[in-house]
Amino acid sequence: MVLAYQRYGAGKVLAMPVQDSWMWQMHATVPPEDLTHETCGGGCCAGLSTRARARDGSVDRDRVEAGDAVAVTASVRDGGFSA
């Protein structure tokens, strides 16, 4: 499964480009009381609905292959968005 997240302007974008996430809920082996699918969807919605936070960070490339090393640079800020 792939889950892609990106800040865009003052907002956020989330993409889960898979065709089989429905199986979390609908597959015959998943018991009706299993709320995994609802939990994932609710968490994604909750994460997107919170206000965008200030961030400073970068990675050294846009695309990677499995096993590739990626350099990540980040500045951490407190709750008041101060360094």
N, C-alpha and C positions, 0 to 999 in steps of 0.2 A: 504494500500500500504506500502511496505517496501523499503527503500532506504538505502543501506549500503555503507559506504565510509571508506577507509583505505589507509594510506600511505604504500608504499611497496618499500623499498630501497630508491632511489632518486625520485621515481615516485608516482603515485596515482592510486587507483583502485576504480571503482564505479560499484555497482550492483543494479539493480532494478528488482528483480526476481518475476515479475508479468506477467500474461498472458493477462491481459485485458487493458493495457495502450492504445492500439490501439483505444479503445472506445472513448478516448478523441477527436480523430479526425474523426472516421468513424461512430459513432452512429448517427442514424437518427435525434435525438433531438439536436445535436450539429450543430449550424449554420456554413456555410462555412467560414465566416469571423472570427470565433473563432480560435485564434492562440495559445491557451494554450499548445497544444502538441508540436508545434515548439519551443515555448518559453522554455519549460522544457528541451527538447532535446538540444537546443542551449546552455542553461545555464550549463547543465551537461558537454557538450563538452568544453565550455570555461573554466569551473572550472578545468577540467582535463588537459587542455593544458597550464595552467600557471605553472611556475616553482615551484617545491616543496619548501615549506618554513620550516625552522628549527622549531621544536616544542619539548617541554618537557611536557609530560602529561601521565596520567594513570587513569584507572578505576579499581575498586576493584574486578571485575569479567568480564568474557567474554560473559556470557549469562544472560539474565534477563527475567522475566515474567511481564506481565502487572501489574502495581501497586507496583512492587519492588522498593526499594530505591537503588540508585547507588552512591557511593562516587567517585567524580572526583577530581583529583589533577592536576594542570596545572601551568606551568611557562609561563608568557607572555613576549614576546620579541618585540622590536621595529623594524622598517623597516630595520635597519642594522643588525638584528638578535642579538642585545645586550640585556642583561637582564635589 
